[in-house]
Amino acid sequence: MARDFDPYAVIKYPVMTEKSMRMVEEENKLVFIVDRRANKPTIKRAVEELFDVEVEKVWTLITSRGEKKAIVKLKPEYKATDVAVKLGIL
């Protein structure tokens, strides 16, 4: 996946639930559904390139629907609310 890197292929779409909105507002985290084959460094790079931010940490999990969910914590100097507004989810 790293050879011909396409951040749009890694990040599928943002998750818009009450819990993910609370994470955006209170914990400076964004939640995305990502490609199942993407690893944490790839997800970090994709988010940094797409939204022009710096990522502090990435958590991943496989949902009960078989999708891969990534929780991305931004560094303190960047605001998740700003990215959420750009995405149109706030």
C-alpha positions as CSV (number, residue, x, y, z in Angstrom):
1,M,0.0,0.0,0.0
2,A,2.9,2.4,0.7
3,R,4.4,2.3,-2.8
4,D,1.7,4.3,-4.6
5,F,0.4,6.2,-1.6
6,D,-3.1,7.7,-2.0
7,P,-4.5,9.2,1.2
8,Y,-8.0,9.2,-0.4
9,A,-7.8,5.3,-0.7
10,V,-6.7,5.0,3.0
11,I,-9.4,7.2,4.6
12,K,-12.9,6.2,3.5
13,Y,-15.2,8.5,5.5
14,P,-15.6,10.2,8.9
15,V,-17.7,8.7,11.6
16,M,-20.6,10.9,12.7
17,T,-22.1,9.5,15.9
18,E,-22.8,11.3,19.3
19,K,-19.8,9.6,20.8
20,S,-17.5,10.6,18.0
21,M,-18.8,14.2,18.2
22,R,-18.0,14.2,21.9
23,M,-14.5,13.0,21.2
24,V,-14.0,15.8,18.6
25,E,-15.1,18.5,21.1
26,E,-13.6,17.2,24.4
27,E,-10.6,15.0,23.5
28,N,-9.3,16.5,20.2
29,K,-9.9,13.2,18.4
30,L,-11.3,12.4,15.0
31,V,-12.9,9.1,14.0
32,F,-12.7,7.6,10.5
33,I,-13.5,4.4,8.7
34,V,-10.3,3.4,6.9
35,D,-9.1,0.7,4.5
36,R,-8.8,-2.7,6.3
37,R,-5.2,-3.1,5.0
38,A,-4.0,0.3,6.3
39,N,-1.7,0.3,9.3
40,K,-1.3,3.0,11.9
41,P,1.7,4.8,10.2
42,T,-0.2,4.9,6.9
43,I,-3.4,6.2,8.6
44,K,-1.3,8.9,10.4
45,R,0.3,10.0,7.1
46,A,-3.0,10.1,5.3
47,V,-4.7,12.3,7.9
48,E,-1.7,14.6,8.1
49,E,-1.6,15.0,4.3
50,L,-5.4,15.4,3.8
51,F,-6.1,17.8,6.6
52,D,-2.7,19.6,7.1
53,V,-2.5,18.7,10.8
54,E,0.0,16.8,13.0
55,V,-1.2,13.5,14.5
56,E,-0.1,12.5,18.1
57,K,-1.5,9.0,18.2
58,V,-3.7,6.5,16.2
59,W,-5.9,3.7,17.7
60,T,-7.5,1.1,15.4
61,L,-10.2,-1.5,15.8
62,I,-12.3,-3.7,13.6
63,T,-16.0,-3.0,14.0
64,S,-18.7,-5.7,14.3
65,R,-19.6,-4.8,10.7
66,G,-16.1,-5.8,9.6
67,E,-14.9,-2.3,8.9
68,K,-11.7,-0.8,10.3
69,K,-12.2,2.2,12.5
70,A,-9.3,4.6,13.3
71,I,-9.4,7.1,16.2
72,V,-6.9,9.8,15.5
73,K,-5.7,12.2,18.3
74,L,-4.3,15.5,17.0
75,K,-1.4,17.3,18.6
76,P,-2.5,20.1,21.0
77,E,-1.6,22.9,18.6
78,Y,-4.3,21.6,16.2
79,K,-8.0,21.5,16.8
80,A,-10.2,18.6,15.8
81,T,-13.2,20.9,15.7
82,D,-11.5,22.9,12.8
83,V,-11.1,19.7,10.8
84,A,-14.6,18.6,11.6
85,V,-16.0,21.9,10.4
86,K,-13.9,21.5,7.1
87,L,-15.5,18.0,6.7
88,G,-18.9,19.4,7.3
89,I,-19.7,17.2,10.3
90,L,-20.0,20.0,12.9
